[in-house]
Amino acid sequence: MAIYSNLVLDQGSTFSADIDVTDSNGDPLLLTGYSVAGQIRKSYASTTAVDFNPASVYSESGGVVRIGLSATTTNGMKAGRYVYDVEITKTSTGEITRIVEGQVEVRPGVTKANGD
């Protein structure tokens, strides 16, 4: 079962977060041979999405996944609430596990790099 965690992003800022993935005993999950994917959508039914990039295994033995968004990506998102989730896939079997999900609040920015 995925953990529920809300995120707050500042429009126009770089975002990065580490996610600790544990097994049923609470020990770090060995993430060798896993890939990571995650998306943000305006609603669960939205047909458009923003991919977390990077979304990768940061520490195989430590069970840590890293997700991020560039400043350009967050700048292109309208202020408001969204939903997201992050999944890991065991590449040898194709087994997919959702590790975290929740809401994202994108807070509007004022400063613009090009002076607009």
VMD Tcl script that builds the backbone (N, CA, C; Angstrom):
set m [mol new atoms 348]
animate dup $m
set s [atomselect $m all]
$s set {name element resname resid chain x y z} {
  {N N MET 1 A 0.840 -1.180 0.000}
  {CA C MET 1 A 0.000 0.000 0.000}
  {C C MET 1 A 0.883 1.241 0.000}
  {N N ALA 2 A 0.521 2.178 -0.848}
  {CA C ALA 2 A 1.289 3.413 -0.978}
  {C C ALA 2 A 1.068 4.312 0.230}
  {N N ILE 3 A 2.096 5.077 0.562}
  {CA C ILE 3 A 1.927 6.095 1.591}
  {C C ILE 3 A 1.290 7.319 0.947}
  {N N TYR 4 A 0.623 8.116 1.748}
  {CA C TYR 4 A -0.015 9.326 1.265}
  {C C TYR 4 A 0.794 10.514 1.766}
  {N N SER 5 A 1.234 11.361 0.834}
  {CA C SER 5 A 2.042 12.518 1.196}
  {C C SER 5 A 1.751 13.656 0.228}
  {N N ASN 6 A 1.383 14.802 0.760}
  {CA C ASN 6 A 1.111 15.974 -0.079}
  {C C ASN 6 A 2.394 16.735 -0.356}
  {N N LEU 7 A 2.468 17.343 -1.532}
  {CA C LEU 7 A 3.631 18.122 -1.949}
  {C C LEU 7 A 3.220 19.565 -2.208}
  {N N VAL 8 A 4.155 20.488 -1.978}
  {CA C VAL 8 A 3.959 21.892 -2.314}
  {C C VAL 8 A 5.098 22.304 -3.240}
  {N N LEU 9 A 4.743 22.830 -4.415}
  {CA C LEU 9 A 5.725 23.283 -5.395}
  {C C LEU 9 A 5.587 24.782 -5.581}
  {N N ASP 10 A 6.697 25.457 -5.714}
  {CA C ASP 10 A 6.689 26.874 -6.049}
  {C C ASP 10 A 6.846 27.008 -7.554}
  {N N GLN 11 A 5.886 27.660 -8.179}
  {CA C GLN 11 A 5.914 27.872 -9.623}
  {C C GLN 11 A 7.227 28.549 -10.004}
  {N N GLY 12 A 7.927 28.006 -11.004}
  {CA C GLY 12 A 9.171 28.583 -11.486}
  {C C GLY 12 A 10.402 28.178 -10.696}
  {N N SER 13 A 10.252 27.273 -9.718}
  {CA C SER 13 A 11.384 26.811 -8.915}
  {C C SER 13 A 11.689 25.344 -9.196}
  {N N THR 14 A 12.935 24.976 -9.012}
  {CA C THR 14 A 13.350 23.585 -9.131}
  {C C THR 14 A 12.832 22.813 -7.921}
  {N N PHE 15 A 12.348 21.594 -8.151}
  {CA C PHE 15 A 11.820 20.750 -7.077}
  {C C PHE 15 A 12.551 19.412 -7.079}
  {N N SER 16 A 12.869 18.922 -5.888}
  {CA C SER 16 A 13.481 17.606 -5.730}
  {C C SER 16 A 13.054 17.020 -4.392}
  {N N ALA 17 A 12.783 15.718 -4.372}
  {CA C ALA 17 A 12.412 15.041 -3.129}
  {C C ALA 17 A 12.910 13.607 -3.175}
  {N N ASP 18 A 13.359 13.121 -2.028}
  {CA C ASP 18 A 13.766 11.728 -1.874}
  {C C ASP 18 A 12.657 10.968 -1.162}
  {N N ILE 19 A 12.400 9.745 -1.605}
  {CA C ILE 19 A 11.362 8.900 -1.033}
  {C C ILE 19 A 12.027 7.630 -0.516}
  {N N ASP 20 A 11.836 7.331 0.766}
  {CA C ASP 20 A 12.358 6.099 1.353}
  {C C ASP 20 A 11.355 4.982 1.099}
  {N N VAL 21 A 11.820 3.900 0.469}
  {CA C VAL 21 A 10.973 2.756 0.166}
  {C C VAL 21 A 11.367 1.623 1.106}
  {N N THR 22 A 10.384 1.102 1.838}
  {CA C THR 22 A 10.672 0.051 2.815}
  {C C THR 22 A 9.856 -1.200 2.527}
  {N N ASP 23 A 10.340 -2.319 3.059}
  {CA C ASP 23 A 9.596 -3.571 2.938}
  {C C ASP 23 A 8.596 -3.687 4.087}
  {N N SER 24 A 7.920 -4.827 4.198}
  {CA C SER 24 A 6.883 -5.007 5.214}
  {C C SER 24 A 7.429 -4.975 6.639}
  {N N ASN 25 A 8.746 -5.151 6.802}
  {CA C ASN 25 A 9.377 -5.089 8.125}
  {C C ASN 25 A 9.878 -3.689 8.460}
  {N N GLY 26 A 9.752 -2.760 7.529}
  {CA C GLY 26 A 10.239 -1.406 7.755}
  {C C GLY 26 A 11.692 -1.211 7.376}
  {N N ASP 27 A 12.305 -2.236 6.773}
  {CA C ASP 27 A 13.693 -2.150 6.326}
  {C C ASP 27 A 13.746 -1.578 4.911}
  {N N PRO 28 A 14.857 -0.900 4.558}
  {CA C PRO 28 A 14.973 -0.378 3.188}
  {C C PRO 28 A 14.830 -1.490 2.155}
  {N N LEU 29 A 14.025 -1.251 1.142}
  {CA C LEU 29 A 13.833 -2.220 0.067}
  {C C LEU 29 A 15.025 -2.151 -0.877}
  {N N LEU 30 A 15.609 -3.292 -1.195}
  {CA C LEU 30 A 16.713 -3.349 -2.154}
  {C C LEU 30 A 16.140 -3.050 -3.538}
  {N N LEU 31 A 16.552 -1.953 -4.139}
  {CA C LEU 31 A 15.963 -1.475 -5.387}
  {C C LEU 31 A 16.780 -1.821 -6.628}
  {N N THR 32 A 17.690 -2.785 -6.518}
  {CA C THR 32 A 18.438 -3.247 -7.687}
  {C C THR 32 A 17.457 -3.856 -8.688}
  {N N GLY 33 A 17.515 -3.404 -9.933}
  {CA C GLY 33 A 16.641 -3.937 -10.970}
  {C C GLY 33 A 15.257 -3.317 -10.989}
  {N N TYR 34 A 15.107 -2.138 -10.403}
  {CA C TYR 34 A 13.832 -1.427 -10.410}
  {C C TYR 34 A 13.954 -0.148 -11.233}
  {N N SER 35 A 12.857 0.236 -11.866}
  {CA C SER 35 A 12.764 1.546 -12.511}
  {C C SER 35 A 11.681 2.344 -11.790}
  {N N VAL 36 A 11.663 3.650 -12.039}
  {CA C VAL 36 A 10.758 4.553 -11.333}
  {C C VAL 36 A 10.024 5.431 -12.342}
  {N N ALA 37 A 8.746 5.663 -12.088}
  {CA C ALA 37 A 7.957 6.590 -12.904}
  {C C ALA 37 A 6.965 7.300 -11.997}
  {N N GLY 38 A 6.679 8.546 -12.325}
  {CA C GLY 38 A 5.690 9.298 -11.555}
  {C C GLY 38 A 5.128 10.425 -12.384}
  {N N GLN 39 A 3.864 10.764 -12.116}
  {CA C GLN 39 A 3.202 11.821 -12.870}
  {C C GLN 39 A 2.340 12.684 -11.972}
  {N N ILE 40 A 2.121 13.908 -12.436}
  {CA C ILE 40 A 1.199 14.856 -11.827}
  {C C ILE 40 A 0.109 15.129 -12.854}
  {N N ARG 41 A -1.141 15.117 -12.396}
  {CA C ARG 41 A -2.281 15.427 -13.269}
  {C C ARG 41 A -3.227 16.374 -12.537}
  {N N LYS 42 A -3.992 17.146 -13.277}
  {CA C LYS 42 A -4.955 18.066 -12.676}
  {C C LYS 42 A -6.036 17.285 -11.924}
  {N N SER 43 A -6.435 16.142 -12.453}
  {CA C SER 43 A -7.388 15.252 -11.789}
  {C C SER 43 A -7.042 13.825 -12.209}
  {N N TYR 44 A -7.644 12.866 -11.532}
  {CA C TYR 44 A -7.363 11.469 -11.867}
  {C C TYR 44 A -7.774 11.138 -13.297}
  {N N ALA 45 A -8.757 11.837 -13.836}
  {CA C ALA 45 A -9.265 11.577 -15.183}
  {C C ALA 45 A -8.572 12.390 -16.267}
  {N N SER 46 A -7.664 13.289 -15.908}
  {CA C SER 46 A -6.990 14.142 -16.898}
  {C C SER 46 A -6.226 13.307 -17.918}
  {N N THR 47 A -6.254 13.765 -19.162}
  {CA C THR 47 A -5.527 13.068 -20.216}
  {C C THR 47 A -4.114 13.609 -20.407}
  {N N THR 48 A -3.814 14.762 -19.799}
  {CA C THR 48 A -2.470 15.320 -19.873}
  {C C THR 48 A -1.791 15.185 -18.513}
  {N N ALA 49 A -0.464 15.019 -18.558}
  {CA C ALA 49 A 0.285 14.807 -17.328}
  {C C ALA 49 A 1.650 15.485 -17.413}
  {N N VAL 50 A 2.207 15.763 -16.256}
  {CA C VAL 50 A 3.583 16.232 -16.126}
  {C C VAL 50 A 4.365 15.089 -15.491}
  {N N ASP 51 A 5.411 14.639 -16.164}
  {CA C ASP 51 A 6.239 13.554 -15.640}
  {C C ASP 51 A 7.283 14.100 -14.685}
  {N N PHE 52 A 7.471 13.409 -13.556}
  {CA C PHE 52 A 8.617 13.722 -12.718}
  {C C PHE 52 A 9.868 13.363 -13.505}
  {N N ASN 53 A 10.795 14.302 -13.613}
  {CA C ASN 53 A 12.041 14.058 -14.330}
  {C C ASN 53 A 13.131 14.884 -13.667}
  {N N PRO 54 A 14.020 14.257 -12.897}
  {CA C PRO 54 A 14.206 12.809 -12.845}
  {C C PRO 54 A 13.191 12.103 -11.956}
  {N N ALA 55 A 13.009 10.823 -12.253}
  {CA C ALA 55 A 12.335 9.861 -11.386}
  {C C ALA 55 A 13.212 8.629 -11.474}
  {N N SER 56 A 14.022 8.416 -10.458}
  {CA C SER 56 A 15.025 7.356 -10.559}
  {C C SER 56 A 15.365 6.775 -9.193}
  {N N VAL 57 A 16.020 5.617 -9.232}
  {CA C VAL 57 A 16.546 5.022 -8.007}
  {C C VAL 57 A 17.793 5.816 -7.637}
  {N N TYR 58 A 17.798 6.378 -6.448}
  {CA C TYR 58 A 18.930 7.170 -5.975}
  {C C TYR 58 A 19.917 6.309 -5.195}
  {N N SER 59 A 19.403 5.399 -4.380}
  {CA C SER 59 A 20.248 4.482 -3.608}
  {C C SER 59 A 19.612 3.093 -3.637}
  {N N GLU 60 A 20.221 2.183 -4.417}
  {CA C GLU 60 A 19.672 0.832 -4.523}
  {C C GLU 60 A 19.636 0.128 -3.168}
  {N N SER 61 A 20.752 0.142 -2.451}
  {CA C SER 61 A 20.824 -0.573 -1.177}
  {C C SER 61 A 20.103 0.162 -0.054}
  {N N GLY 62 A 19.984 1.482 -0.167}
  {CA C GLY 62 A 19.317 2.271 0.863}
  {C C GLY 62 A 17.823 2.418 0.657}
  {N N GLY 63 A 17.308 1.917 -0.478}
  {CA C GLY 63 A 15.883 1.999 -0.751}
  {C C GLY 63 A 15.379 3.405 -0.971}
  {N N VAL 64 A 16.166 4.241 -1.680}
  {CA C VAL 64 A 15.776 5.643 -1.866}
  {C C VAL 64 A 15.526 5.932 -3.347}
  {N N VAL 65 A 14.378 6.539 -3.603}
  {CA C VAL 65 A 13.977 6.982 -4.929}
  {C C VAL 65 A 13.998 8.505 -4.919}
  {N N ARG 66 A 14.433 9.115 -6.016}
  {CA C ARG 66 A 14.449 10.579 -6.121}
  {C C ARG 66 A 13.532 11.009 -7.261}
  {N N ILE 67 A 12.697 12.017 -6.963}
  {CA C ILE 67 A 11.845 12.614 -7.989}
  {C C ILE 67 A 12.177 14.098 -8.082}
  {N N GLY 68 A 11.928 14.679 -9.246}
  {CA C GLY 68 A 12.230 16.090 -9.403}
  {C C GLY 68 A 11.503 16.702 -10.575}
  {N N LEU 69 A 11.535 18.027 -10.593}
  {CA C LEU 69 A 10.988 18.823 -11.691}
  {C C LEU 69 A 11.901 20.019 -11.901}
  {N N SER 70 A 12.098 20.386 -13.136}
  {CA C SER 70 A 12.922 21.558 -13.432}
  {C C SER 70 A 12.125 22.836 -13.182}
  {N N ALA 71 A 12.830 23.941 -13.062}
  {CA C ALA 71 A 12.173 25.238 -12.899}
  {C C ALA 71 A 11.299 25.558 -14.106}
  {N N THR 72 A 11.737 25.170 -15.298}
  {CA C THR 72 A 10.955 25.395 -16.515}
  {C C THR 72 A 9.634 24.635 -16.455}
  {N N THR 73 A 9.694 23.396 -15.963}
  {CA C THR 73 A 8.479 22.584 -15.867}
  {C C THR 73 A 7.494 23.177 -14.870}
  {N N THR 74 A 7.971 23.534 -13.666}
  {CA C THR 74 A 7.046 24.093 -12.668}
  {C C THR 74 A 6.511 25.455 -13.115}
  {N N ASN 75 A 7.308 26.194 -13.866}
  {CA C ASN 75 A 6.848 27.493 -14.379}
  {C C ASN 75 A 5.701 27.321 -15.365}
  {N N GLY 76 A 5.690 26.209 -16.085}
  {CA C GLY 76 A 4.642 25.940 -17.060}
  {C C GLY 76 A 3.356 25.396 -16.460}
  {N N MET 77 A 3.357 25.123 -15.162}
  {CA C MET 77 A 2.164 24.598 -14.488}
  {C C MET 77 A 1.351 25.766 -13.911}
  {N N LYS 78 A 0.051 25.727 -14.114}
  {CA C LYS 78 A -0.813 26.752 -13.535}
  {C C LYS 78 A -0.901 26.544 -12.031}
  {N N ALA 79 A -0.980 27.634 -11.294}
  {CA C ALA 79 A -1.156 27.540 -9.851}
  {C C ALA 79 A -2.454 26.797 -9.549}
  {N N GLY 80 A -2.425 25.975 -8.498}
  {CA C GLY 80 A -3.623 25.234 -8.112}
  {C C GLY 80 A -3.287 23.876 -7.548}
  {N N ARG 81 A -4.314 23.051 -7.429}
  {CA C ARG 81 A -4.160 21.708 -6.860}
  {C C ARG 81 A -4.170 20.648 -7.950}
  {N N TYR 82 A -3.345 19.635 -7.730}
  {CA C TYR 82 A -3.191 18.517 -8.645}
  {C C TYR 82 A -3.137 17.232 -7.818}
  {N N VAL 83 A -3.104 16.092 -8.498}
  {CA C VAL 83 A -2.862 14.802 -7.858}
  {C C VAL 83 A -1.612 14.189 -8.482}
  {N N TYR 84 A -0.955 13.293 -7.736}
  {CA C TYR 84 A 0.254 12.646 -8.253}
  {C C TYR 84 A 0.396 11.259 -7.654}
  {N N ASP 85 A 1.234 10.465 -8.285}
  {CA C ASP 85 A 1.709 9.233 -7.675}
  {C C ASP 85 A 3.062 8.869 -8.265}
  {N N VAL 86 A 3.759 7.979 -7.554}
  {CA C VAL 86 A 5.061 7.477 -7.987}
  {C C VAL 86 A 5.023 5.960 -7.859}
  {N N GLU 87 A 5.483 5.282 -8.908}
  {CA C GLU 87 A 5.499 3.816 -8.934}
  {C C GLU 87 A 6.900 3.304 -9.197}
  {N N ILE 88 A 7.178 2.118 -8.653}
  {CA C ILE 88 A 8.409 1.417 -8.998}
  {C C ILE 88 A 8.023 0.147 -9.752}
  {N N THR 89 A 8.867 -0.230 -10.712}
  {CA C THR 89 A 8.625 -1.434 -11.499}
  {C C THR 89 A 9.827 -2.350 -11.393}
  {N N LYS 90 A 9.593 -3.595 -11.004}
  {CA C LYS 90 A 10.648 -4.606 -10.982}
  {C C LYS 90 A 10.823 -5.066 -12.423}
  {N N THR 91 A 11.945 -4.685 -13.022}
  {CA C THR 91 A 12.109 -4.872 -14.469}
  {C C THR 91 A 12.109 -6.342 -14.886}
  {N N SER 92 A 12.540 -7.243 -14.025}
  {CA C SER 92 A 12.600 -8.663 -14.397}
  {C C SER 92 A 11.223 -9.309 -14.486}
  {N N THR 93 A 10.247 -8.799 -13.743}
  {CA C THR 93 A 8.911 -9.408 -13.727}
  {C C THR 93 A 7.810 -8.480 -14.241}
  {N N GLY 94 A 8.093 -7.180 -14.315}
  {CA C GLY 94 A 7.076 -6.216 -14.710}
  {C C GLY 94 A 6.128 -5.845 -13.581}
  {N N GLU 95 A 6.376 -6.340 -12.368}
  {CA C GLU 95 A 5.520 -6.039 -11.219}
  {C C GLU 95 A 5.630 -4.559 -10.864}
  {N N ILE 96 A 4.467 -3.893 -10.780}
  {CA C ILE 96 A 4.411 -2.461 -10.488}
  {C C ILE 96 A 3.851 -2.255 -9.089}
  {N N THR 97 A 4.506 -1.388 -8.322}
  {CA C THR 97 A 4.056 -1.056 -6.973}
  {C C THR 97 A 3.996 0.458 -6.833}
  {N N ARG 98 A 2.846 0.960 -6.419}
  {CA C ARG 98 A 2.733 2.391 -6.125}
  {C C ARG 98 A 3.332 2.619 -4.746}
  {N N ILE 99 A 4.310 3.544 -4.661}
  {CA C ILE 99 A 4.994 3.765 -3.387}
  {C C ILE 99 A 4.516 5.015 -2.659}
  {N N VAL 100 A 4.014 5.985 -3.391}
  {CA C VAL 100 A 3.520 7.224 -2.760}
  {C C VAL 100 A 2.486 7.859 -3.681}
  {N N GLU 101 A 1.517 8.541 -3.060}
  {CA C GLU 101 A 0.494 9.264 -3.800}
  {C C GLU 101 A 0.000 10.416 -2.941}
  {N N GLY 102 A -0.662 11.372 -3.567}
  {CA C GLY 102 A -1.201 12.477 -2.802}
  {C C GLY 102 A -1.590 13.646 -3.683}
  {N N GLN 103 A -1.704 14.796 -3.059}
  {CA C GLN 103 A -2.041 16.027 -3.756}
  {C C GLN 103 A -0.805 16.903 -3.884}
  {N N VAL 104 A -0.805 17.716 -4.925}
  {CA C VAL 104 A 0.255 18.695 -5.153}
  {C C VAL 104 A -0.401 20.072 -5.191}
  {N N GLU 105 A 0.167 20.999 -4.438}
  {CA C GLU 105 A -0.257 22.392 -4.537}
  {C C GLU 105 A 0.851 23.162 -5.229}
  {N N VAL 106 A 0.523 23.796 -6.349}
  {CA C VAL 106 A 1.473 24.648 -7.046}
  {C C VAL 106 A 1.149 26.079 -6.654}
  {N N ARG 107 A 2.101 26.717 -5.960}
  {CA C ARG 107 A 1.918 28.099 -5.515}
  {C C ARG 107 A 2.439 29.037 -6.589}
  {N N PRO 108 A 1.694 30.117 -6.877}
  {CA C PRO 108 A 2.101 31.018 -7.957}
  {C C PRO 108 A 3.370 31.779 -7.618}
  {N N GLY 109 A 4.114 32.078 -8.667}
  {CA C GLY 109 A 5.340 32.865 -8.514}
  {C C GLY 109 A 5.138 34.280 -9.022}
  {N N VAL 110 A 5.988 35.175 -8.587}
  {CA C VAL 110 A 5.913 36.566 -9.012}
  {C C VAL 110 A 7.097 36.910 -9.900}
  {N N THR 111 A 8.309 36.531 -9.487}
  {CA C THR 111 A 9.521 36.870 -10.235}
  {C C THR 111 A 9.598 36.050 -11.509}
  {N N LYS 112 A 9.853 36.713 -12.618}
  {CA C LYS 112 A 9.997 36.060 -13.927}
  {C C LYS 112 A 11.425 36.306 -14.406}
  {N N ALA 113 A 12.042 35.264 -14.949}
  {CA C ALA 113 A 13.439 35.345 -15.365}
  {C C ALA 113 A 13.639 36.354 -16.489}
  {N N ASN 114 A 12.667 36.492 -17.394}
  {CA C ASN 114 A 12.859 37.395 -18.530}
  {C C ASN 114 A 12.248 38.774 -18.302}
  {N N GLY 115 A 11.792 39.060 -17.067}
  {CA C GLY 115 A 11.279 40.380 -16.734}
  {C C GLY 115 A 9.844 40.640 -17.153}
  {N N ASP 116 A 9.108 39.605 -17.602}
  {CA C ASP 116 A 7.693 39.780 -17.990}
  {C C ASP 116 A 6.837 40.223 -16.834}
}
mol reanalyze $m
mol bondsrecalc $m
mol representation Tube
mol addrep $m
